[in-house]
């Protein structure tokens, strides 16, 4: 627990500063996180003897990342068509590769899963009021997740998904939803006041965002847990003391990117 808190206290200011800075600083942070998560994803699947084509995972991530910055959707059609065909062709010349069809599919789908989440984090930050929405969305996920961890660890009895994540309980999930609603309400109030005429973010908008994220982002955590249980490990890596790997840290944020962008688009 102590190590977990220390790691969070070191990383949190750096992430918040990157969000506030925006631009290349935020984009570089997102790309670094996705690249490390992609590496961990490939290592996880290698435990089941799937020799993922890591350059393909990273190429898909880079395509969506670049499109979010400059392409505005125009790069995705031809870019994905090229990578799908290139990925298929690459397997024909990898002599001795086990399960080449699965390798091709898992490389593309894994890269796409990471890429979509990361791209929409960039799209969210790039909105006219993206600073305030991002400063609400990411802290809401962290606060709600912490509430689930603390309450679930102390009072969690009814298991939510025992085969995927034995530590998760319905009591913890309830705390996560309440924590998301309350933190969204509070952050919407704070940033609405700080931003003044620069933002339309309000307490009720923040609460809606907090509720949506708290209810749905745990699915991202459970999805990564599903992968880890399938290959027989507890964490995706040991990069961050007390927290596991990068994929463990961004599993919910990958869902938060698109969901937050969608809420901001609808309410904005």
Beta strands, then each sheet from edge to edge (+ up, - down):
strand 1: 159-161
strand 2: 165-169
sheet 1: 1+ 2-
end
